[in-house]
Amino acid sequence: MSLLSLPDIMIEPAVRAALLEDLGRAGDITSDAVIPPATQARVALVAREPGVVAGLDFARLTFRLVDPQIRFAPRLEDGARLQPGDIIADIDGPARGILTGERVALNFLGHLSGIASATRGIADAIAHTGAKITCTRKTTPGLRFAEKYAVRAGGGANHRFGLDDAILIKDNHIAIAGGVGVAMARARAAAGHLVKIEIEVDTLAQLDEALAHGPDAILLDNMTPETLREAVRRIGGRAIAEASGRINAETAPAIAESRVDLLSAGWLTHSARVLDIGLDFLD
């Protein structure tokens, strides 16, 4: 399935904010001092390590906003696998503008490619099952849309984008409401016909109580693979089964083999390691 790109109108505010933060009050005083105005340059974005690329439109738009005369020609598409030395994109044009946009472009590209690469690692690890890896709302403020896009580029799926997407009853909701049954009954009474309801449970007893109220999805939190298998059996296809807690490329296969539908991991967006991508000058 092809990856749907994000339109520039969504990307531009984040890129503009990053450039304004970097340019400060006086612009790129280093490049302006050292590089003559008419100097042209050819450069390439190059992978330094294996991974998956994501964020090419963020890099493209960075250079375009700095100087529309800079030409950005990608050789790959978001979601492509990388090996060290792979050229991701060719860039040429005014050298001052290229140097000014370099760090912002690499920040976006490295961060989003890191998320895509981490996601791909888990997606590959559970490819033999029917489960999918998904993200959470544990995202960088202001960059949720971009980070969730990177998860998709890595072969993952998206959880809700915000508090208004769906009803997700967490442990603190249950504690304050007075129990699983009370929380579910109130949610069912308040939800519109297009609003899904998911509830988090920590035990099989909570699961049984939740199932009596017909949730659309159940978040099975920090359960062992053995307990997850029993939970999936009890759910019996009546709701989407989502597992969370301690999920990484090593633990994911056993969790996915419990036959849950989804594995959710917050660290994909808040702690994935940046992928090493460099900008090499060709002449």
C-alpha positions as CSV (number, residue, x, y, z in Angstrom):
1,M,0.0,0.0,0.0
2,S,1.4,3.4,-1.0
3,L,2.1,6.0,1.7
4,L,-0.1,9.0,1.6
5,S,2.0,12.1,1.8
6,L,1.2,15.1,4.0
7,P,0.2,18.3,2.1
8,D,2.6,21.3,2.4
9,I,0.0,23.3,4.2
10,M,0.3,21.0,7.1
11,I,4.1,20.8,7.1
12,E,4.9,24.5,6.5
13,P,4.1,25.9,9.9
14,A,6.4,23.4,11.7
15,V,9.2,24.1,9.2
16,R,8.8,27.8,9.4
17,A,8.9,27.7,13.2
18,A,12.1,25.6,13.1
19,L,13.7,28.0,10.7
20,L,12.7,31.1,12.7
21,E,14.1,29.5,15.8
22,D,17.4,28.9,14.1
23,L,17.7,32.2,12.2
24,G,17.0,34.2,15.4
25,R,17.2,38.0,15.1
26,A,20.0,38.3,12.6
27,G,19.9,35.4,10.2
28,D,22.8,33.1,9.3
29,I,25.7,35.4,10.1
30,T,28.3,32.7,9.6
31,S,27.3,31.8,6.0
32,D,26.7,35.5,5.2
33,A,30.2,36.3,6.4
34,V,32.1,33.4,4.9
35,I,30.3,32.5,1.6
36,P,30.1,35.0,-1.3
37,P,26.5,35.7,-2.4
38,A,26.9,34.2,-5.9
39,T,28.5,30.9,-4.8
40,Q,26.7,27.8,-6.0
41,A,27.0,24.3,-4.6
42,R,25.9,20.7,-5.2
43,V,25.2,18.5,-2.2
44,A,23.6,15.2,-1.4
45,L,21.7,13.8,1.6
46,V,23.4,10.5,2.4
47,A,22.5,7.7,4.8
48,R,25.2,6.9,7.3
49,E,23.5,3.8,8.7
50,P,20.8,1.3,7.8
51,G,17.2,2.4,8.4
52,V,14.0,3.7,6.8
53,V,13.7,7.2,5.4
54,A,10.9,9.6,6.4
55,G,10.5,13.3,6.2
56,L,11.7,14.1,2.7
57,D,9.0,16.8,2.3
58,F,10.1,18.5,5.5
59,A,13.6,18.7,4.1
60,R,12.4,19.8,0.7
61,L,10.3,22.6,2.2
62,T,13.1,23.7,4.4
63,F,15.3,24.5,1.5
64,R,12.5,26.0,-0.5
65,L,11.6,28.4,2.3
66,V,15.2,29.5,2.8
67,D,15.8,30.1,-1.0
68,P,13.3,29.2,-3.8
69,Q,16.3,28.8,-6.1
70,I,17.5,25.7,-4.3
71,R,16.6,22.6,-6.3
72,F,15.7,19.5,-4.3
73,A,15.6,16.2,-6.2
74,P,14.8,13.1,-4.1
75,R,16.1,9.7,-5.3
76,L,13.9,7.8,-2.8
77,E,10.5,8.0,-1.3
78,D,9.5,8.0,2.3
79,G,9.3,4.4,3.6
80,A,12.3,3.3,1.5
81,R,14.9,1.2,3.3
82,L,18.4,2.6,3.5
83,Q,21.9,1.2,3.6
84,P,25.0,3.2,4.5
85,G,26.1,5.3,1.6
86,D,22.7,5.5,-0.1
87,I,22.0,8.9,-1.6
88,I,18.6,10.0,-0.5
89,A,18.3,13.3,-2.4
90,D,20.4,15.6,-4.6
91,I,20.4,19.4,-3.8
92,D,21.9,22.2,-5.7
93,G,21.7,26.0,-5.8
94,P,22.9,29.0,-3.8
95,A,25.4,27.8,-1.3
96,R,24.4,30.2,1.4
97,G,20.8,29.0,1.4
98,I,21.9,25.3,1.5
99,L,24.1,25.9,4.5
100,T,21.4,27.9,6.2
101,G,18.8,25.2,5.8
102,E,21.1,22.2,6.4
103,R,20.6,21.7,10.2
104,V,16.8,22.2,10.2
105,A,16.4,19.8,7.2
106,L,18.6,17.2,8.9
107,N,16.9,17.6,12.2
108,F,13.5,16.8,10.7
109,L,14.9,14.0,8.4
110,G,16.9,12.3,11.1
111,H,14.2,12.4,13.7
112,L,11.4,11.2,11.5
113,S,13.6,8.6,9.8
114,G,14.6,7.3,13.3
115,I,10.9,6.8,14.2
116,A,10.2,5.1,10.8
117,S,13.3,2.8,11.3
118,A,12.3,1.8,14.9
119,T,8.7,1.1,13.7
120,R,10.0,-1.0,10.8
121,G,12.1,-3.0,13.2
122,I,9.0,-4.1,15.2
123,A,6.8,-4.4,12.1
124,D,9.4,-6.8,10.6
125,A,9.6,-8.7,13.9
126,I,5.9,-9.4,14.0
127,A,5.3,-9.8,10.2
128,H,4.6,-13.5,10.7
129,T,1.5,-12.7,12.8
130,G,-1.6,-10.8,12.0
131,A,-0.8,-8.0,14.5
132,K,0.2,-4.4,13.7
133,I,2.4,-2.0,15.6
134,T,0.9,1.3,16.5
135,C,1.9,4.5,18.2
136,T,0.3,6.6,21.0
137,R,-0.2,10.2,22.1
138,K,3.3,10.3,23.6
139,T,4.6,12.7,21.0
140,T,6.8,15.9,20.8
141,P,4.5,18.9,21.3
142,G,3.6,20.4,17.9
143,L,5.0,17.5,15.9
144,R,2.4,14.8,16.5
145,F,1.2,14.8,13.0
146,A,4.7,14.4,11.6
147,E,5.7,11.7,14.1
148,K,2.6,9.7,13.4
149,Y,3.3,10.0,9.7
150,A,6.7,8.6,10.3
151,V,5.2,5.6,12.1
152,R,3.2,4.9,8.9
153,A,6.3,5.3,6.8
154,G,7.9,2.6,8.9
155,G,5.0,0.2,8.3
156,G,3.1,0.9,11.5
157,A,-0.5,2.1,12.2
158,N,-1.7,5.2,14.0
159,H,-3.6,5.2,17.3
160,R,-5.9,8.2,18.0
161,F,-4.4,11.6,17.1
162,G,-6.0,13.5,20.1
163,L,-8.5,13.4,22.9
164,D,-11.3,14.1,20.4
165,D,-10.7,11.1,18.2
166,A,-12.2,8.4,20.4
167,I,-13.1,7.5,24.0
168,L,-10.1,5.8,25.7
169,I,-10.9,5.0,29.3
170,K,-7.5,4.7,31.1
171,D,-6.8,3.5,34.6
172,N,-7.1,6.9,36.2
173,H,-10.5,7.4,34.6
174,I,-11.6,4.1,36.1
175,A,-10.2,5.0,39.5
176,I,-11.9,8.4,39.6
177,A,-15.2,7.2,38.1
178,G,-15.5,4.4,40.6
179,G,-14.9,1.3,38.5
180,V,-14.8,-0.3,35.1
181,G,-18.6,-0.8,34.8
182,V,-19.5,2.7,35.9
183,A,-16.9,4.2,33.4
184,M,-18.1,2.1,30.6
185,A,-21.8,2.8,31.2
186,R,-21.2,6.6,31.2
187,A,-19.0,6.4,28.1
188,R,-21.6,4.4,26.2
189,A,-24.3,6.9,27.2
190,A,-22.2,9.9,26.0
191,A,-20.7,8.5,22.8
192,G,-22.0,9.5,19.4
193,H,-22.8,6.8,16.9
194,L,-19.4,7.3,15.1
195,V,-17.3,7.4,18.3
196,K,-15.4,4.2,19.3
197,I,-14.9,3.3,22.9
198,E,-11.7,1.6,24.2
199,I,-11.0,0.7,27.8
200,E,-7.7,-0.2,29.5
201,V,-7.7,-3.2,31.8
202,D,-4.9,-4.6,34.0
203,T,-6.5,-7.9,35.0
204,L,-8.7,-10.6,33.5
205,A,-11.3,-9.8,36.1
206,Q,-11.4,-6.2,34.8
207,L,-11.6,-7.6,31.2
208,D,-14.7,-9.7,32.0
209,E,-16.4,-6.7,33.6
210,A,-15.5,-4.5,30.6
211,L,-16.7,-7.1,28.0
212,A,-20.2,-7.0,29.6
213,H,-20.5,-3.4,28.4
214,G,-19.5,-4.1,24.7
215,P,-16.4,-2.0,24.2
216,D,-15.1,-1.6,20.7
217,A,-11.5,-2.1,21.8
218,I,-9.7,-3.3,24.9
219,L,-6.2,-2.1,25.9
220,L,-4.5,-5.1,27.7
221,D,-1.8,-3.3,29.7
222,N,1.4,-5.0,30.9
223,M,0.2,-8.6,30.6
224,T,2.4,-11.6,30.0
225,P,2.1,-13.4,26.7
226,E,0.3,-16.2,28.5
227,T,-2.3,-13.8,30.1
228,L,-2.7,-12.1,26.7
229,R,-3.6,-15.4,25.1
230,E,-6.3,-16.0,27.7
231,A,-7.5,-12.5,27.3
232,V,-7.8,-12.9,23.5
233,R,-9.7,-16.1,24.1
234,R,-12.2,-14.4,26.4
235,I,-12.6,-11.5,24.0
236,G,-13.4,-14.0,21.2
237,G,-13.4,-11.4,18.5
238,R,-16.0,-9.2,20.1
239,A,-13.5,-6.3,20.4
240,I,-10.1,-5.2,19.1
241,A,-7.4,-6.5,21.4
242,E,-4.5,-4.1,21.9
243,A,-1.4,-5.0,24.0
244,S,0.8,-2.4,25.6
245,G,3.8,-2.3,27.9
246,R,7.5,-3.3,27.5
247,I,7.2,-3.7,23.7
248,N,10.3,-3.7,21.6
249,A,11.8,-5.7,18.8
250,E,12.8,-8.5,21.1
251,T,9.6,-8.8,23.1
252,A,7.2,-8.0,20.3
253,P,7.1,-11.5,18.6
254,A,5.9,-13.4,21.7
255,I,3.3,-10.6,22.4
256,A,2.0,-10.7,18.8
257,E,1.9,-14.5,18.8
258,S,-0.8,-14.2,21.6
259,R,-3.1,-13.2,18.6
260,V,-3.7,-9.6,19.8
261,D,-4.7,-7.3,17.0
262,L,-2.4,-4.3,17.9
263,L,0.8,-3.7,19.8
264,S,1.1,0.0,21.0
265,A,4.4,1.5,22.0
266,G,4.9,5.1,23.1
267,W,8.6,5.1,22.8
268,L,8.4,5.0,19.0
269,T,7.6,8.7,18.9
270,H,9.1,10.0,22.2
271,S,12.4,8.1,22.4
272,A,13.3,6.6,19.0
273,R,17.0,7.2,18.2
274,V,17.7,9.7,15.5
275,L,18.9,8.1,12.2
276,D,22.3,9.3,11.1
277,I,21.9,11.1,7.8
278,G,24.5,13.6,6.5
279,L,24.7,16.3,3.9
280,D,27.8,15.8,1.7
281,F,29.2,18.6,-0.5
282,L,30.0,17.3,-4.0
283,D,31.6,20.5,-5.4
